[in-house]
Amino acid sequence: MSAPDASQTKQQRERATTIFEKGAPGRRAFRAPDLDVPQVDGLIPEGMRRAQPPRLPEASEPELVRHYVNLSKRNFDLDSGFYPLGSCTMKHNPRLHERVAALPGHARLHPLQDPRRAQGALELMFNLQESLAEIAGLPHVSLQPSAGSHGELAGVLLTRAYHADRGEQRTTVLTPDSAHGTNPATVTMAGYEVVKVALDAAGGVDVDDLRAKADDSVACLMLTNPSTLGIFDPNIEEIASIVHGVGATLYYDGANLNAIMGYSRPGDMGFDIVHFNLHKTFTQPHGGGGPGAGPIAVSDRIEPYLPRPQVVRRPPGAQNGSNALHENGADGRLVGGPPIFDLDEDRGGRDSKSIGKLRGFQGNYGVFVRTYAYIRSLGGEGLQDVCEVAVLNANYLLARLREKVGDRLPLAFGERCMHEFVLSGAPMKKELGIRTLDLAKRLLDHGFHPPTVYFPLVVDEALLIEPTETETRETLDAFADAIAAIIAEAEADPEIARNAPYTTPVRRLDEAGAAKRPRVREVLPQ
Ligand SMILES: *Cc1c(COP(=O)(O)O)cnc(C)c1O
């Protein structure tokens, strides 16, 4: 890569104008036909009407298209380049799934549709529950939570309900030092106190520390395995027995499922509750690209507390009061005959132990469609392949980086990794004077999205790299070459990386300032 050019890129020169600054009064992208029904005034009560029409942009269709297409190009996205953001599993999103999710029967299905008229959708959701149960090794699934972190909250609330039902009041939740920030945040939101468990020399849970902290005040241990260090904890059975020994539950943060899917199951390891990040493991545009979903799977003893409604399959011929099941007659009317798939709002009726509803309606249905398409198009063996290649790609990239820059960016723990690995930029910072942040910013000039930086917190100057299974060997090689080039460049002149990036629409941003004092109104006409 040539020496950085201080002159601005075309994108940098063009100030991003807002849509309000474009167009002109009266300009339109669309003109509605004249009314062909009588006009009725006064339908909106006087008190609810605006005194002035809202100030909306007025622009032509080409202006609109260019405005939004150009804005979209100012961002880095998975469809334009490698995105090895550790822990986030930014794998390719197959286009087949978009086509299936866009079918009108899926995309236009109203969430209040009578279950009798939505049998296909409910069947898909039921089958997805069954598939996720199989993958987790736990028999009961709720699709309700909207994200991994929401699944965590559901799991901790289930834990609370479980203990309360047994007449127990527990006050703390254990998490290892390497935990994702959402784990302690969830614990605090759910009203528990976080107690940290130390890591051992290999990066796993320090079993002695766990044993010392596990007592009957502990409600739960939240863990991901492999951990956010990309290391599978070989002591998991012992960990499970310590946690169960004090009557606590074991919670599996499923964000790293890509590393074990089809090979080992959290349920078999002894976990009671698991969340899935469907958007990570099973493809769904995410990270500013769309909604996610965080279904949970649980063991028999947690099942009574699951949220409602639950998608169920009723035995043929079942009749259930107002839920009496019907099908479409030839004339489109509902006639007798049970609907097989249904929403069980009741879950045990008045004696229900359910924690209730976690959100409006049934969950992010479009994500379910994509996930189901992914699981069914790959099949069980395909899912194993995914996980094998994810681990292989990560180890290949690790080996390339070791060979090229191992002395400046050593692996933080262990010798090999699962689906991701953590390097430490501490030697690079000490010897070359550039930080992990500088390296990350300079990678943008090479056309790569930076890996996750400064997480996990237990590693100094951390760089968490997750290539995923959908990248080619050439891409992995090019990425390793780019990192080596940045290190070589810094040996000669560290200032270059310190001032990067040079080719992006904006340079270094005041991130803390942007979070604390966002300027969102200033650009709009007052
Ligand atoms: C992404 C992630 C979460 C949170 O999941 P969201 O779906 O983003 O809410 C939790 N734990 C780990 C380890 C993660 O990587």
The ligand as an ORCA input file, in Angstrom:
! r2SCAN-3c Opt
* xyz 0 1
  C     -23.219    -10.787     20.951
  C     -23.012    -11.367     22.282
  C     -23.989    -11.243     23.287
  C     -25.229    -10.381     23.146
  O     -26.034    -10.754     22.099
  P     -26.978     -9.729     21.312
  O     -27.722    -10.593     20.386
  O     -26.074     -8.747     20.642
  O     -27.860     -9.064     22.324
  C     -23.767    -11.899     24.484
  N     -22.635    -12.603     24.704
  C     -21.662    -12.715     23.768
  C     -20.442    -13.527     24.076
  C     -21.807    -12.094     22.532
  O     -20.859    -12.181     21.605
*
